[in-house]
Amino acid sequence: MQLQRLIELRMEMKKLFFILVGVLCGVYSFAFPVTVEGMRYMLNSSKKTAVFVECTDKEITEFIVPATLRSDRTKYKVETIGRAAFAECTRLTDVMLPKGIKVIESSAFEECTALQHIILPATLEKIGDNAFWDCEQLTAITLPDKLEEIGEGAFSQCGLTEIVIPKSVKKIGSALFYGCNQLSSIRVAEKNKHFDSRDNCNAVIDTRSKMLMGGCQTSTFPQGITAIAANAFEECWNLRTVVLPNSVRQIGDKAFMGCFRLSTLELNEGLTRIGASAFEQCNALKQVTLPSTLTEIGDRAFRNCNQLQQPDIPAKVRKMGERVFEVIDESEVVYEEEEDDDN
């Protein structure tokens, strides 16, 4: 019996040993920070990969991200530009990303207001939300053929004049071109199975749903599209004319918000919904005829369209939002100072 008990104890000790080894491997196979020439990285000891975490020198003007790093004789491949890694580097003009980079995370180059040139590697697969937000000097960018995902607002308020969406892209977020007022040419590469720019419309259309996802000042609205996505033309200041085909059923929230030069708007019979703030602050609009098929008008749909003559509301409208045609005279707005809590 004593021998049997010793065998059992030995087996339990072996099990405990392997559990401890597993725990220790888990503890020591994790990401740890390093600083190289003033730049911060996060190294993953198990995957032998690295994330560029932060550009600590906000006065930098040019930078080439290294393809690899070495630490304790181990080589780490730099695969990711981290969240807000270069954010607010307002003097940065030129960046080169090496082959091997797969992901640019959200806000990576946000408010790099002087950025003019960036070289993206062929290995890039994802551009995160707001990655190039407010890069107002960035007039051109070449997206690589392996790119699969472009996040929400990725190029919002950029200085882009043209862009080509590669055939590999499978996912595109909303507000992609928000505030891109210089943009005049948008094209989706042929053989893309998910998106298209049919009839040279200068817009991005979701091929399956037939929804127009995003456009620019020269966009047209091809027959067959079923909806205008939320934020599709938001802050497109130079858009002047919108003529919708009879296939459109819905206009998304803020779809044309802030298009203050939009003066011609023709809404189609068959349209059933106008989303919240869809045409808010379209100051040049004077007249619009709401189609008889309309059943829903969202909150603030035509708010602050200060030249618009209020149209007749169709009989089929069953859901009417708040402040749909409200106009605020800002000269009469009184701003009150907050009271000091100590008084």
Residue, then its C-alpha position, 0 to 999 in steps of 0.5 A: m500500500q505504501l509503494q502504491r501511495l508513493i507511485e500516486l504521489r509521484m504521478e501527482m508531482k509530475k502533473l503539477f510539474f507540467i502545470l507549472v511549466g505551462v503557467l510559466c510558459g504563459v507568463y514568459s511568452f507575452a508582449f513586452p515593451v522596448t525603446v529603439e532610438g526613441m521609438r516605442y515597440m511591443l515585442n511578442s516573445s512567442k510569435k516573434t512579432a513586433v508592434f510599432v507602438e508610439c513615435t515619441d518625437k512629435e517634431i519628426t518630419e520623416f521616418i522609415v519603419p524598420a522591417t525587423l528588430r533584434s532583442d537578446r539575439t532574437k529577431y522580431k518582425v514588425e507587422t503592425i502600426g499600433r493605435a494612434a502610433f503617429a497621431e498628432c505628429t504634425r510635422l511628419t511629411d514622409v513615411m515608409l512602411p516596410k514589407g511585412i506590415k499587415v495592419i495599420e490600427s485605428s487613428a495611427f496617423e490621425e492629425c498628421t496634418a503635414l503628411q504628404h507621402i506614405i508608402l504602403p507595403a504589398t503585405l498590408e491587409k487592414i487599415g483601421d478606423n480613422a487611420f488617416w483622419d485629418c491628413e489634409q496634405l495627403t493628396a494621393i495614396t496607393l492601396p496595395d493589392k492584398l488589402e482586405e479591410i478599410g475601416e470607418g472614416a479611414f480617409s476622413q478629412c484627407g486631401l485626396t484627389e483620387i483613389v482606387i479601391p483594390k479588387s481584394v477589399k472585402k469590407i469598407g466602413s462608413a464615412l470613408f470619405y467624410g470631408c474629403n472636399q478635393l476628391s473627384s475620382i473614385r474607382v473600384a478595381e475590376k474583379n472586386k467581388h464585393f464592391d463596384s463603381r458601375d457606370n463610372c459613377n465615381a462612387v463605391i457601391d456594395t455589389r450585393s446590397k446595391m447600397l451606395m457606400g461613399g461618393c464625392q463631388t463628381s458622383t452620379f447615382p446609377q440606376g439599380i442602387t437601392a439605398i444611400a448609406a449613412n454618412a455617404f456624402e457628409e461634408c462633401w462641400n462641393l456636391r451641387t446636384v443629386v438626382l436619385p434613380n427610381s430604384v432608391r428606397q432609403i437615404g441613410d442618416k447624415a447621408f448628405m449632411g453639411c453639403f452646403r452647396l447642394s442646390t438641386l435635389e430630385l428625390n424619386e418616386g419609390l423612396t420610402r425613408i429619409g434618415a435623421s439629419a440626411f440633408e441637415q445644413c444643406n443651406a443652398l437648397k431652396q425647393v424639394t418635392l417629397p415623393s408620394t411613396l415616402t413613409e418616414i422622415g427622420d429627426r432633423a432631416f432638413r434642419n437648418c436648410n435656411q433657404l428651403q421652402q417647406p414642402d408638402i408632407p405626403a399622405k403616406v408619411r406615418k413617422m415624422g421626426e422632430r425638428v425636421f425643418e427647424v431653422i436656427d438663427e445663430s445671431e439670436v442664440v444667447y450663450e450663458e456662462e456657467e455659474d461658479d459652484d463656489n458662489 
